[in-house]
Structures are given as C-alpha cells and as structure tokens.
C-alpha cells in the first residue's frame, strides 16, 4: 500500500507541475462541473506555489544539500545535482511537464482537476503524454529519490530540466548559456529540412443491421471494422529508405558516429538494406523511412449491436508517395467492400527542395546557420518527419539537433521556420 501511495502521489505531482487546479469534483458521475476548466494564460501566485509544493512528494530530492532547485519562466523546473568531481562536464535529463488543452465535454470529471478516486488520478495527461513524457518526469524524480535514500552521491554533476513545452525549454537553455554551462555527450549539428510529409485523415465506416446482444449475428459492424483496422496495422506501408532525403542525411553525418557506424553509413551502397531494417525497428526512426498510420478514434455502439461503427486513422505520407497511392494501398489491404472510406482532409507531401552545391537557397541557409552558430560544424539536408499542415512549396525547417556519441544519436530539435526556393 505504501508503494501504491507513493505512485499516486508521484503522478499527482506530474499533473500539478504543468496544469492548474481549476475546479474540484467530489464524485465521478451525476455531478456538473462547477466551472469551466480552461487553461488560463496566467496563473496566480497561489497556483504557482501549489505547483511547486506538489514536487515535495519527493522530499529527499528537495532537501539534499548538493541539489539546487530553481523555477524558470514561472512554470519550468531546473534541478542541478552537484557531483563530487567538478572537472567532469555535466549532463542533462529532460522531460515535459505540460499537456495539451482539453474541453470539458466527454469527461466525467473536470479534465484539469487532478482528482484522485479509487487509487487513480483522473485528468488530462495522466496517460496521453507524448512519448510518455509525464511518466518520464515522474520516473526521473522517483529514481533520484530512491538513489539519494541509499546515500548516492554522483561523481559527475547533472541537471534535470522539466520544461513547460518549447517555451520552457528555451528559457532553461538561455539560462544555462548565460552561466556558460557546457553539457557532456552533446554534439551540435544543424539540419535543413527541404520537405514535409503529407497527410491523410481517413474515416473507415461499416453499416450493418442493428440488433440485440442476446441474438448476435456472426459478424457485427464492430468486428468487421476491427478486422479491417487490424489488417492495416499488421501491414505497414513500404519502406522508402533511399527514396528521400534521409539517405543523404545519414551519409553526411557518418563522420560524426563512432566505429563501426561511421563505416556503415559511409557505404550505404553496400549497407543500405541493413540500415533500412535497423531504422524501422524503432518507432522514432521508422517515421523517416515510410508512411505511418495511427488509429486515433474508434466509435461504435451503446449497449446494443450498433448499426454503424467508425474509425479514424491518421496517415503521415512519406515524400516519395502521394495521397492517391496511399489510398489505393489502404483499400487493397482492407479488401472488404463493406468498409466505406471517407477522406476527411488530405494533402500530398511538399516537393523535395534541392540541396546540392548548385541549390542557391540551400547554400544560403547553410552559410547563415554557420555564421550565426559558429559552433555548428556540420549542416545536412533532411526531411521533417512530421506533417505540420504547411502548404508553402519549399517550406523548410532548420533544426538544431543534439546527438550523443556513442551510442548513435537520439535527436532533439529546436525548430525555426524558413523558406527557400525549390
């Protein structure tokens, strides 16, 4: 029970770090929200104090003499853990503490109440944080709490940055730069993204005769649709490695990797199939080599066999494919005439802007980056693996990416938009 209580308190702390307690509810059902739980643009001093106090479910972390805690930009948190050897460069652990807005509709409790009920925390962000950042935030603090209780003193100093979105990350970064902090395991390089993935939001719908669960038919609208979605999930789109900018990106970054990765990436004519298979093993790098599909909504039935079942899937289209090609592939994979397809919105990937030595726009951005950021010695072409919905031809993104070595890079980007001619 003690461990369970610590878990509940930890999740509550993560919620309170980035969201305000706007309204409270004493029950889950049959009670109206006392006030709308909109995220305010500013929080009161009392609310900010409550967020800070919520961190104290990790008492050892915040009472240890060699750990400094700072609130940055009112809502972000920076913890500096001083090691025993000041000659070593510090490293940093990072996580988000914020969540996206949510309307009151569809919630049994106010989405930003952080209500604890039956051993669970109810609220936006308890399960749906991007890449589990909320859980990562909790895990970092909980791990440090347990280590400190075992009299742990690190040899190398490190920082824990819990930012409220990109704005918080930028404020923490600016603060560390003014202090002249140089982090270990960081190798800055820049990527000029000369294209952007396309997008399809597609509705799949099955219409059947309704019925009662006491006399079910062999197949229902739900089972037919579920089978169709399952086929799509088990049949990924083609691996397009080599058909977009990603291949050139890796070739130009090869010298930044340790052996043997540098040899492999310098000789993709030989090791291309190996690298292609390796990239699709991770859900992060998999987005660079193919059109991805995610089931984002599924609606059907209320205590009866429903006449209609509907699913919505989001497809992020690789630059080497088009909307029509992907739609044709989806229909062939589903291969069931009972499943109806409705395109909610879609657009093709942006044209891939040239990035060779003759491309004036690319070379101009290349020179600007190196003049503003002289510490960046490597600038490479690439592709934005997320569709942001932009429609400008040749719209690009300049990303400052940090790659630890070894092992091979994990990428973290700070993005600023730019345009160059295709």
N, C-alpha and C positions, 0 to 999 in steps of 0.2 A: 504493500500500500504506500510505503514511503517513496519508493521509486516511481510509482504511478503519480503521486502527488507532485514530485519534482518535475515530471514530464508535463503535467498540466500547467504548472507554474511557468515552465520554460516556454511553452507555446504561447501562453498569455503574454509573456514578456515580448516575444517577437511581434505579436499583434500590436501591442501598445507602443512599440518603438516607432511605428510608421503611421498609425491611424489614431484618430481621436475617438474617445468615448462620447458619442453624440446623444444616444438615448439608451435607456436600460429597459429590460423586459423581465418580469418575474415568472412568466410562463412561456411555453413554446407555441401553444395554439389558442385560438379563440380570443386573442388579445390584440388590440390595434396598437400600432406604433404611436407613441406619444408625440413624436416629432420626426420630420424627415431627416434621414441620416446622410445628408450630403457632406462631402469633404469640404470644409471651409478653406479659403485661400490662406487664412492666417489662423494660428491657434493662440489662445490666451496664455498668459504666463502660468496659470494654474494647470492648464492642459499640458504644457511643455514640461512642467515639473512632474506631472503624473507619468509622462513617458519616461523621464529619466529615472524616477523611483521604481518603475517596473523592472529595470535592469537589476535591481537588488535581489532578485531571486537567485543571483549568482554572487552571494556575499563575499566569498573568498577572493574572487576576481577583483572586486571593487574596494577591498580592504588591504590588499597586498601592497607593501611599500614600494616595490620596484615596478608597479604598474601605474601609469598615468592615464586618466580618463578625461577626454575633452569632448564637448558638444560643439560641432562645427556646422555653421549655417543654420543654427537653431534646431535642426532635426536629425542631422547625421552624427555618428559617434566614432571617435578615433581613440583606440587604446594602444598605448606604447608600452611594450613589455621589455624592460632593460635586461640584457644578458650580462653574463659575467666577463665576457671578452669584448671590450669596446672596439677593438681593432677589426672585428668582422663586420662586413656590411650587413645591415638588417634586411629582412624580407617582409612580405605583407600577405595577409589573408584577407579576402574580401567577400562581402555578401550584401544583397539588397535588404532593406528593412521596410520598403514601401509596397503597396499593392495598387491595382487599378481601381477606378471608381466603380460603384455598383448601385443600381436603382433599388428602391425598397421592394418593388414588385417581385413576387416569386420567392421571397424569403419568409420563413416562419418567425424569425427574429430580426431586429434591425441588423443589417449586414456589417456595421462597424461598432456593434455593442461589445463584442468580445465576451458574450455571455457563456458562462460555464454551466453545463447541465448534464447530469448523468455521466460525469467523468470526461466530457468532451468540451472543447472550446468551439463555439459557433460564431462564424464571421468570415467575411471576405479575406482570402489569403491564407486560411488555415491549411488548405490542400492545394490550391491552384497557383502557387508562386512559380514564376518562370524558372525552369531548371532547378526547382526545389530550393530557391534562394532563401526563403523563410526558414526552412528546415536547416539549411547550411548555416544561417546566422545562429540558430539555436545550438547546432552541433558544435560550432567553434567555441562558443562560450561555455557549453557544458563540458567539453573536453578539457579546456583550460581550468575550469573549476575543479575537476577531478584530479588533474595533474598537480595543481597547487596544494590540494589536500594531502598529497603524497610528498610534499616538500620539494617539488620540482623547481629548479632554477635553470633557465636555459643558458647555454653558452653564447649563442647568437641572439642578439636583440631582434624583435619582430613587432610589427604593428597589425592591429585588427581594424579594418575600415568597414563600417556598417553605414552605407550611404542611402539617402532617400532619393533614389533614382539617379539619373545622369547629372542633375544639378548638384546633388550632394557629393558625387564622385569628383566633380570638377573642383568643388570648394576644398575637399580634402587634398586633392592633387596640388592645388595652388598653395595651400598651407605648407605642405611638405617641401615644395620648391623654394619657398621663401626661407625655409630653415636649412636648405642645402642638403636635404636627405637624399642619398643615393642608395637605391634598393639593389640587393643581390638578385641574381638569376633573371635579370632583365636585359633584353637586347632590343632596342628600339629599331623598328623599320616602318616604312610607310607603304600603303597600298592604294593605288589609284584604280577605283572600280569603274570600268568602262562600260558596264551594262547592269541590268537589273532583271531579276526573274519576273516572268509573267504570273498571272493569277487566274484561277477559276474558282468561284464559289458555286457549287453544283448541288441541286436538290435531287434526291432519289426518292421516288414515291411509289407505293403499292396500294391499289384499291381492291378490296375484296368484300364479299358479303359479310355483314356483321353477324355475330352470334353470341351464344351464352357458353361459358366455360364448362357447363355440365355436359354439353354435347359438342366437343370441339371437332372441327374438320381436320383432315390430315395435315394441311398446311394453313397457316394464317398469314395475314399481311405482315406481321412482325417476323415470323420465321423466314418468310421469303426475302424480306429486306435484310434481315440479319445475315442470311447466307450470301446475299449479293455483296454486302459490305465485307464479310469475311474473305470472299474471293479477291476483292480489291486489296485488302491488307496483306494477303498471302502472295500477291503477285505484284511486286514493286515495278515501277517504271524502269526502262532501260538505263543501265549505267552509261553515262555520256562522257566519261573521263577522256580527255583528248579532243573533245569537240567544242571546247570553250576555253576561256582564259586560264582556268585552273592549272593546266599543264605548264604553261609558260610561267605562272606564278611560282610553282614548285621548282622549276629549273633555275630560275633566277635567285631563289632562296637557298639553293643547295649548299652554297659555301658557308651558310650560317649554321648548318647542322653538324653534329659530331659524326665520326666514323661509326658504322658504315652507311648511315642515312645519306651523307653527302655524296658518296659514290653512287648509291641507288638513284637519287634524284637528279644527278648529273647525267644519267644514262637511261632516261625514260624510254628511249627507242628499244631498250632491252628489258627493262624492269617495269615498263608501263602497266602490264596486266597485274603484276604483283602489287604495285602501288594502288591501282584501281580497286582491287579486292580489299586491301587494307583500309582504304578510306571509307568504304561502305560499311565497315564493321562498327563504326562509331556514328551515333545519330547526329553528331555535330558535323563531321566531315562528310557524312553521307549526303547532306544537303548541297554540297558543292558538285556532286557528280551526277545527280539525277533530279527529275521532277518528283517532288514529295507529295504525299497525300495524308491528310489528317481528318478523321471524323470529329466534327465539332458539335453536332447536335443530333439528337435522336428523339423523336416524339411519336408516341402511339399509345392509345387505349387508356381507359379509366375503369378498371374492374370488370370489363367485358372484352370479348374478342372484337378488336376495333376494325372498322371498315377501312381506315386509312392509317398507314404507317409512313413516316417521312424521316429521312436522314439528310443532313447537310455535310458535305465534305469540302475541305479547302485544299486546293492544289497550287503549289508554287512551281511554276514551269521553268525548266532549265532553258538557257538561251539557245540551245541547239534544237528546241522543239517549238511547236506552235499550239495555240488553243485547239484548233481543229484536229491536229494529230493526237493530242492527249484525249480529247473527247472520243475519237474513234477507238483508241486503245481501251478506254474505260468500258465502252459499250461491248467490245469484243470479249473483255474479261468477264463482265457480268453475264452476258449471253443468256438473258432471260427477258422475254418480251413483256412480262408482267410488270417489270420495273420501268417506270417512266422517268425520263431525265429532263430537268428544267434548269437552264443556266441562269443563275441569279445575277451574276456580273462576271465579266472576264476581260482580260486584255493580254495580248502577246508580250513576250519578253522584249525589252528595248534592244535595238540594234547594238551589236558589239562595236564600240568605238575603236579605231586603230590605235596601237600602242607601240609601233616600231619607231625606228630612228627618223622616219620621214613624217611622222604624225606631229604636226605643229602643236596642236592642243595638248597632247600628252607630254611632249617635251617641255612645253611652257610650264605646265603644272609641276613637272619633275624639278625644274630649276627653282620654282617658287618655294616648293617644300624644303629643298635643301638650303635655300637662303634663309628661310625663317627658322628651320630646325636643323642647325649645322651638325647636331649630334646624330642625326639620321643619315647613315652612310648608304643604306640600301633602300631603293624605291622600286616597287614592282607593279606590274599591271595585275588586275584581278577582276573579280565579279562579285557584286553584292548578292549574297546568297539568300537575302530576304526581299520579298516584294513589298515595297513601301507604297505602291499605288501611283508612283510618278509616271507622267506621260511625256516628259520632255525628251526628245531624241538626243542621245548622247549624254544624258544626265549621269553624273558620276559621283562617287563618294570618296573622299580622301580619308583613309583610316590610319590612325597611329596604332600599330599593333605591337604588343609586348610578347616576346617569345622566350621562355626559359630554356636553357640548354646546359647539359642534357637534362631530361629527355626531350624529344621533338616538341615543337611549340604548341601551346594552347593559346588561343588568340583572344585578346580583349581589345575592343575597339572604342575609340572616341571619334565620333564622326562629324564631319562638316561638309555641307553640300557644295558642289561645284559643277560647272557645265563646260563642256568642251566639244568642238565640232566633230561629227562623225565622218 
